[in-house]
Amino acid sequence: MSLRRLIGFLLTVTLCVASPGMAQEPADPILSSVLVGEAAAAQTPSLKIESVSRVSAAAYTVAIQGRYAYFVDRAYLTIADVSDPLGPAIVSQMSMSGDFDNDISVVGNYAYAVGWDGLQIINTSDPTHPTQSGFCSPARWATSIVVRNNLAYVSFGATDVSSPGLRIIDVSDSARPAEIGNCLAIGGGADVAVSGNHAYLVGGNTALSVINVADPTQPVKVAGWWTSGDAEGVAVACNYAYIAEAPNPGNGEGGGLRIFNVSNPEHTFPIGFYFASSSAQSARRVALVGSYALVTISGGILIVDVSDPTRPTNVGFYATPSYPWDLAIASSYTYVAAGDGGLLILRLLRDKVIGSIPLSGGSLTSTSRDTSFVFPTEAFTAIVNLTYRHLWMDRDTGALAGIGRTFDLSAVYSDTGQVAELAPGQTYSVIVRYTDAEKGGAIESTLALYGWDGSQWVKEPGSVVDTAANMVMAAPNHLGLFAVLGETQRLFLPVIRRG
């Protein structure tokens, strides 16, 4: 069947409510993420999470830089190559000189780990052979760290009346880090985030302490709020601070996700709260993914829609096999430090659909009906189960611009479960519909379907764009990872006329 005829058939199929060759994925028993109403669905893409793989080494905190994951347990720093999330591989382990498993940050060629014994700096310029570089222990029980511009902002817990709060450490000389400023915070510091000239410290029922760090030698607390629960984790984005809050152990009050308006850091105020009660008994960390907040709690990850920060709403829960101590997000993946359960690698998806393709051919269409595939007769040598995954973010686009349409298409034989590929010489039809808002900085006339060859994006031969209909079409001869990409600028050479 020609590409033109396949596209015509696909346009007919996708106008139907369902097609014989299409099957929807059954509800995921682990994660249920539902947005109510067409308007909500249009504004906030639904978030799905699925397990990809696991690194068996124990992990209590994790950071991602480039192709590597850095995670710490009570005795070791482990570095794993996660460039292939399906097959992560440990490349090195280094014995730590103390307890530094509360938090880790990786910047440039150094990893900065904190814990009961303070701050340990590790040279990771060669990830296969990390070496200890420097150490600083201005106080016991360092709980969290942010590093920027050669300064480490470290929160300390309440082990004694003189130490809790924020300490700023100069790490420009990695072998000799030195404290240059500090600010006491009643209730201690469980976590810290830094944005602009302000550090946002949380700890205990002092939900939020805002500290001006414009002069790092003299940090000054400029605002603070008390709450009924115990604040344990904080993330700051745009004009909001998102706080993971555990119930107060004394009275059981609080527990969930609390949101503050910090557009004016010196006049912060709470604007929203999602109450999770006992399910947030062990709330620890919070991270942001688009319009969602992921909160680690006992038993898994709480997923909260924060598109309206005044009305945060629970939209799902992902169960983990052990307590999720920490998490880091990179591209379309979440890396969860699950203690002795190891490092969990989870994939973030906008959509996932599974369907069966018989020998007679068939089609598969995304939930929102904006991406469609049509397979001709005997595209495969046997019946296959086809899986479409719309990844949360574009990746490695280089000089090209993505429009948020990166997806993976894979197949397995229905009778054996073995990986299936197209029969020799076969192609299939792909149509991706996009909106004007999605185009972003891409030049629309250059949009095309690209396939990932393992190291770079390669334009699919014959890929075309219909700018009037907002459609990209192609006929690939392979499955795998795809993306709709476009150029961002063109170079026009001057025309020189000779007289």
N, C-alpha and C positions, 0 to 999 in steps of 0.2 A: 504494500500500500504506500502511495506517495505521501510526502510530508503534507502537501496541501489537502489531500483527502483525509489524512489522519486528523488534521486540525479542524476540518469541517465536522468530522464525526465527534471530536472532543467538545466542540462548541455546543453541539446538540445534546450530548450526554450531560454536560455540566448545568444545563438549564433545568434538568429534572431534579426531583427531590432525592432520588436514589437511583442507582443503576445496578444491574445484576452482578457486575464484576466488582462491586465496591462493598467493603464491609467496614463498619466503624469499630474502633478499638473498645473493648469492654472497659467499664469503669475501673480505675486503678484502686485496689483496696488499701493501698498505703497512702496515696495522695489524692485528695479530692479538692480541686481548685475550680470554683464556679463563680462567675460574675453574673449578676442578675440584671437583665434589661439590655436591649440592643445598644442604647447609648453608652452604657458602661463598657460593653464589649468593644465598641468602636474606639473608645478613648484609652482603655487599659487592656493590653493584650493579656490573656490568661497565662499563668505560669505553671508549667508542669516540671516535675523533677523525677529523674530516673537514675538508678544506680548504674555505674559504668564499670568500676573496678575498685580494688583495694590494695594498699601497700601494707604488709603484715606488721612492720615495725611499729612499736607503740608511739603514740603521738598525743601530746597534751596542748600544743600550740603549733600554728602553722603559718607560713608566709610563702608567697609565690613570686618569683622573679624570672621572667623569660621562660625557658623550658624546664626550670627546676622548682621543686617544692622543698622547702626547708622546714623540718619539724623536730621538736624536742620532746624527749621523755625525761624521766628523772635522772638518767645517766648519760644519754647520748644525744648529739645532734646528728640527724639523718638527712642526707640530701638524695633526692630521687629525681630522675629524669621523667617528666610527665608530658613530654612533647607528643607522645602517643598515649592518650588517656586510657585506651583499652589495654595497653601493655606497659604500665609504669615500671621503672627499674631503678633499684637503689644503686647509686654510684659511689657513695662513701658514708662512713659513720665515724664520728669523732667523740671520744670520751670527754665529758664536761668536768670541770674542776669543782663543781658544786651543784646547788639546786638552782637551775635557771629555766624552769619549764612553765612559767606563767604566761609569757608572751615573747614573740620574736618579730623583728622587723629586718628586712634585707634592703640595703641601699648600696648601689654601686658594687664594690668588691668586698663588702663586709656584711656580716650578719650580727645583729644585736639582740642578745637573749637576756631576759630578766627573770628573777625569781627570788626565793628567800635569801639568797646570798648576794643580791645586788645585780650588777650589770656585767655581762661577759661579752667581749667583742671577738669575733672570729673572722679571720681572713678567708674569703671564699673565692678569691680570684681564680683559683683552680678548684672547681667543685668536686673533683675527684680526690683532692688532698687538702681539705680545710685545716687551718692551723690557728691556735689561740694567739690573739694579738694583745688585748688589754683587758683590764678589770677595774671596776669601781664599785665601792660599797659604802655610800654615804649613810645608808640606813638599811635595816632589814626589811624583807618582804616587799620587793618591787613587784608590782602587779601588771603593769602595762607600759608600752613604750611606743613613741612616735619619733621618727628621726627625719629631720629636714635641715638643709643648710648647715651641716656639721654640728647641729645641736640635737641632743636626745632629750625629749620631754618624757619623764618617767613618773608614773604614779606610784605612791607607796601606801600600803595598808596601815591600819592603826595598831601597830605592835607596842607602841609606847606613846606618851603624850607629846614627844618632841619630833617624831618622824613623819606622821601621816600627812599626805598632801602631794604637791607637785615639786619635783626637783629637776632642774635643768642642767644638763651635763655637756660640756664641750668635748666633742669627739673628733675634732680636727686632727689631733694626734691619736690615732687608734691605739697606740701602745700605752698612752698615758692619758686616759680620759679623766676629766676633772670637773667637779660640780662648780657652777658659777652663780647659781641662784636657786631660791626655793620659796615656796608659799605654803603655809600651814592650812589645812582644811579639816574642820571638825568632822568626824565620822570616817576620815581616811579616804584613800583613793583606790577604787577597784578597777577603773578604766579611765583612759584619757583620749581625747581627740583634739586635733589642732586645726584651726581654720583662720586664715588671715593672721591678725595680731592677737588672737585669743585662744586659750586652751580651755577645753570643756572637760571638767573632772567630775566623776560620779563616784559615790561610795556610801554605803549604809543608807540611812533615811535622809541624808543630805543629798537629795536627788540630783542636784546640779550646782556646781560651783564654776563660775565663769571667771577666768583669770587673764588679765591683760599681760601679754608677754612681749610687748613691743620693745621693752628693755629687758632682755633675758637675765640680766644680773639683778634686776629688781622686779620680779613678777608681782602683780597686785590683784587681789580678788576684787572684782567690781560688781558681782551679782551672785545670788544664790537662792535656792528654793529647797524647802523641806517637803517630804512626802510621807505618806503612811507606809509605803513599802520600802524595800531595800534596793537601791539602784546598783546594778552590777556591770552593765555594759553601755557604751555610748557610741553613736555614729552621727556625724554632722554632714549635711548636704544642703547647699543653697542657704535658705533662711531658717532651717529647722534642725533641731537636735532630737534624736530618737534614742530613748533610754529603755534598756531591758531591765525590768523591775521584778524582783522576787517578793513574795509576801513577807511582811514583817514577822520574824520568828516569835515575837512577843505577843502580838495580838492577831496575827493572821491577815491583817489588812493589806491591800495593794496586791500587786502581782499582775504582770502583763507588759504592755508597751505604752510608754508615756511620751508624748510629743510636745516640745517647747518651740515657741517662736523666738528665734535668736537674731532676727533681722537687725535689731539694735542690741548688741551683746550686753550692754549695761542695763538694759530694761527687758530682760527675758521674762516670758510668762508662759504657763502651760496652756495648750489649746486643744489637746485631744488625748484620749486614753482608751486603750482596749484592755478590758478586764479579763484575765485568764484564770483567776483564782488559783486553785491548787495545782492546775496543770503547769503553772509557771513557778512551782516551788523551788526549782533549781535554775532559774533563768540566769544566763551568764554573759553571752555576747550577742551583738546585733550587727547585721550587715545589710546594705541596701542594694537592691537589684531593680533598676527602673523605678516603677511605682510600688514596689513591694519591700517590706522589711522582713528579713529572716532572723528569727530569734531562737537561739539554742536554749532548750529547756530539757528537763528530765524526760527521756524517751525519744527525743527527736528534735525536729526543727519546726517551729511555728511560723506560718506564712501569713503575713498581715498586709492587706491592701491599704496603702497610705496615699492613694491618689487624692483623697480629700483628707488632709492632715487633721481636720477637726473631727473626723468620724472614721478613725482607723477600724478596719473590719477584718476579722479572721476569715480567710478563704481556703485554708488548707493546713495539713500537717504531714510531714514526712517522717516516718518512724526510722530510727537508727538502731542498730543492734546493741549499742552501748552508749553511755552518756556522751553527748557532743560538747567537748570542752571549748572548742574554738572552731572558727571557720574563716576561709579566705576565698574570695571570688576573683576569677580571672576569665575574661571572655565569656564563653557559654558554660563554664564549669565552676562548681563549688567544691572546695577541698575541706573536708571535715576532720578535725583531730578528735578521734573517738577513743582516746586513752589506750588501754591495752587492746582495744578492738582495731587499732591501726589507723591509717589514713584512708578515709573514704573519698572516692572521686565520684561526684554526682554531676549529671548533665542537666542544664537548664534549657527548657524547651518552651516555645510559644504554641506548638501544636505537635500532635503525634497521632497518626492514623495507620491502621493495619488492615490490609485487604488481601484477598486471594485472587491470583491470576491463573485461570485455567489454560489448557493448551489452545483453546479456541480464541484466546486473547481476552482483554478486559481493560478496565480503567480504575484509577484511584484518584480521589479528590480530597483536598484538605478540608478541615472542618468548616472553615469560612468560605470555601469554594473559590478561593483565589489562586490556587495552584492545582493543576490537573496533569495527569499522565494517561496516555493511551498506548496499550501494547497490542501489536497485531497478532494474528494466528501464529503459533509456534515460536513466539518470541523467546520462550524458554523450552527446554526439552522435557519438562514435567511440570506439574502444578506447583506453584510457589506461593509462599506467604510474603507479601511485600510490605515494608515498613517505611513510612515517610516521617521524618523528624525535622521540624522547623526550629533551627537553633536560635537561642536567645539573641546572639550578637553576631555580626560579621567578624571575620578574623583575617589577619595577615593580608590586607588588601593592598598594601604598598602604595603606589602612585595612583591606583584606581580608587573609586568611591563606591562603597556598598550602599544599598537601599534597605537593609534589614531583611533581605531575602536569601539567607544562607540555609541550605537544607541538605540532609543526608537521605539517600535512597538506597535501601539494602533489601536483599531477598534471601530466603532459605527455602529448600525443598520441603514441601508439606509432609512428606512421608519419612524423611530422614533427619530433618533439621540442619542439614549441611548447607554451607554457604552456596548460593546459586548465582550464576552470571548469565548474561544474555547468550543465546545460541549464536554461533559464528555467523557474521554477516547481517545480523538483525539490528534494527534501530527501533526507537519508540518516540512518541511525541510528548513534548513538554510545553505547557503554556503557563506563564506566571503573569497574573494581573496585579498591577501596582496602582497606588494612588498618587495624585500630584504632590501630596504632603510628604510621601516617602522618597521622592526624587532627591531631596536635599541638594548637595552641591554637585551632583552628577549631571553631565550634559545628557539630556534625555535621548537625543538621536544616537548616542554612542552606547546605550544600554545593551547588554548581551548576556547570555548565559555562559558562565565559565565553569570548568571542572578543575578540581584539585588533583594534581599529579603526584602529590607527596611532598613537594617542595615549593610549588608555585601554582598560581591560577592560570589556566590555559583556556582561551576562548574556544567554545564549541564551534566547529565548522558549520557554516550555514545558519548560525543563530541570527535572527532578525528581530527588530522592534517595530511595533505599530504604535506610533506616538498618539494617533487619533483615538485609538481604542485602549491605550495604556496597557499593552501586552508585549511580553517578550516570549518568543517561540524558538524552539530548537528541536533537533532530532538526534540525541546522543546515541552512541553505540556501546555505552557502558553505564554501570551504576556507580554510586559513590557519593562524594561530597561536591555540591554545586553551590553557586552564588550568582545573583544578578548584580553585575558591576558595570560601572561606566567611567568614562574619562572625566577629569575635573577641569582641564584646560587644554586648549589647542594652540599650537604655534603656527602663525602665519608668516611666511617669508615675504619681504617686500618685492614688488614687481618693478624691475628696472627697464625702462624703455630706452632704446637707443635711437638717437635722432638721425 
